[in-house]
Amino acid sequence: MTLMMYGDNAVLFSLHTKFRIYSACAMTVLLYVCETWTLNKRRWAKVQAFHMQCQHRILSIKWNDFTPNVTEAATSGLDSIINVARRRRLGLFGHVARFSRDVPASNILAICCASGDGYPPDSSWKRSSGRPRTTGLDHISFAPGMSLTYALSLTRDRSQWRAVATAAKATHF
């Protein structure tokens, strides 16, 4: 028997089971290595549209029912894709920041955070000409007004970092 979450055999599973299967199977594939993505707003909208389309199919909502996405998200209990990716990014940021100082990834992150806050790594260092490239640190959103170096210092206390990471909302893409 094939596993069908929608269609004629959709009554075999409860909504709760369907959403758990979707979270375990589809969302893990959809968000594979999303911690390192640097997508623009239009691409995030497409990923979010796919996420909502899957919820529509599970809930058996047709396009002409005109139900708002907020209602469907409340019914499903799933968070938006952008917020899930944000939590994963902040988790990776905290994980790398807690590495010991002899690990090169930790040193690189500290230098990138300092340069992102306006402190060059060397007095003779200059930015290359042209528009700055979008980096992974640009996509990490913290509480308003929080600098990257301050966030880096918060990661040392894991419980305090979890509070910051869960309270921050995805303000930009």
C-alpha positions in Angstrom: 0.0 0.0 0.0 1.4 3.4 -0.9 1.4 6.2 1.6 -1.2 8.8 0.5 -1.6 12.0 2.6 -4.3 13.4 0.3 -6.7 12.2 -2.3 -9.1 9.2 -2.0 -7.2 7.5 0.8 -6.7 10.7 2.8 -9.1 9.6 5.6 -6.6 6.9 6.7 -4.5 9.5 8.6 -5.5 12.2 11.0 -4.5 15.8 10.3 -2.0 15.6 13.1 -0.3 12.6 11.5 -0.3 14.2 8.1 1.4 17.3 9.4 4.0 15.2 11.3 4.8 13.2 8.2 5.1 16.5 6.2 7.4 18.0 8.8 9.5 14.9 9.0 9.8 14.1 5.3 9.0 17.1 3.1 10.3 20.0 5.3 13.6 18.3 6.0 14.2 17.9 2.2 12.9 21.4 1.5 15.2 23.0 4.1 18.3 20.9 3.6 21.3 23.1 4.5 19.1 26.2 4.7 21.5 27.6 7.3 23.9 28.5 4.5 21.4 29.8 1.9 21.6 33.5 0.8 18.3 33.8 -0.9 16.6 37.1 -1.8 13.1 38.0 -0.9 11.5 36.6 -4.1 13.1 33.2 -3.7 12.0 33.0 0.0 8.5 33.9 -1.2 8.6 30.9 -3.6 9.8 28.6 -0.8 7.0 29.9 1.5 4.5 29.4 -1.4 5.5 25.8 -1.7 5.1 25.4 2.0 1.6 26.9 2.0 0.6 24.8 -1.1 1.5 21.6 0.8 -0.6 22.8 3.7 -3.5 23.4 1.3 -3.3 19.9 -0.1 -3.1 18.3 3.4 -6.1 20.4 4.6 -7.9 19.8 1.3 -8.4 23.5 0.6 -9.0 24.4 -3.0 -7.7 27.6 -4.6 -11.2 29.1 -4.9 -12.0 28.7 -1.2 -10.2 32.0 -0.5 -9.1 31.1 3.0 -6.2 33.3 4.3 -2.8 31.8 4.9 -3.0 32.8 8.6 -6.0 30.6 9.2 -4.3 27.6 7.5 -1.1 28.2 9.5 -3.1 28.3 12.7 -4.9 25.1 11.7 -1.7 23.3 10.8 0.4 24.6 13.8 3.4 24.8 11.5 5.7 27.8 11.6 6.6 29.7 8.4 9.6 28.4 6.5 11.4 31.7 7.0 11.2 31.4 10.8 12.3 27.7 10.8 15.3 28.7 8.6 16.1 31.6 11.0 16.1 29.3 14.0 18.4 26.9 12.2 20.8 29.8 11.2 20.9 31.1 14.7 21.5 27.6 16.0 24.5 27.2 13.7 25.8 30.7 14.5 25.7 29.8 18.2 27.3 26.4 17.6 30.2 27.8 15.6 30.7 30.7 18.0 31.0 28.3 21.0 33.9 26.5 19.3 37.2 26.9 21.1 39.4 29.8 19.9 42.0 27.4 18.3 39.3 26.3 15.7 39.7 28.3 12.5 35.9 28.6 11.9 35.5 30.3 15.3 38.2 32.8 14.4 36.8 33.5 11.0 33.3 34.1 12.5 34.7 36.5 15.0 36.6 38.5 12.3 33.4 38.5 10.1 31.3 39.8 12.9 33.7 42.5 13.8 34.0 43.6 10.1 30.2 43.5 9.8 30.0 45.9 12.7 32.5 48.3 11.1 35.8 47.2 12.6 38.2 46.1 9.9 40.4 43.1 10.6 43.6 45.1 9.9 44.3 48.8 9.7 45.5 48.5 6.1 42.4 46.5 5.0 40.0 48.1 2.6 36.7 46.8 1.1 36.7 45.9 -2.5 34.9 48.4 -4.8 31.3 47.8 -5.9 28.2 46.6 -4.1 28.8 44.5 -1.0 27.9 40.9 -1.5 25.2 39.4 0.6 26.6 37.0 3.2 25.2 34.5 5.6 25.6 37.0 8.5 23.4 39.5 6.6 20.6 37.0 6.9 20.9 36.5 10.6 18.4 38.7 12.4 18.6 39.5 16.1 16.8 41.8 18.3 16.6 45.3 16.9 19.9 47.2 17.5 21.9 44.2 18.5 25.4 44.2 16.9 27.0 41.0 15.6 29.9 41.2 18.1 27.4 41.5 21.0 25.5 38.5 19.7 28.8 36.7 19.4 29.5 37.4 23.1 25.9 36.2 24.0 26.6 32.8 22.5 28.9 31.8 25.4 25.9 31.5 27.7 23.8 28.8 26.0 20.6 29.5 27.9 20.8 33.2 27.3 21.5 32.6 23.6 18.5 30.3 23.2 16.3 33.0 24.6 17.6 35.5 22.1 17.4 33.0 19.2 13.8 32.1 19.9 12.6 35.7 20.6 14.1 37.2 17.4 11.7 37.4 14.5 12.7 37.1 10.8 12.8 40.8 9.9 14.5 40.5 6.5 15.5 37.8 4.2 
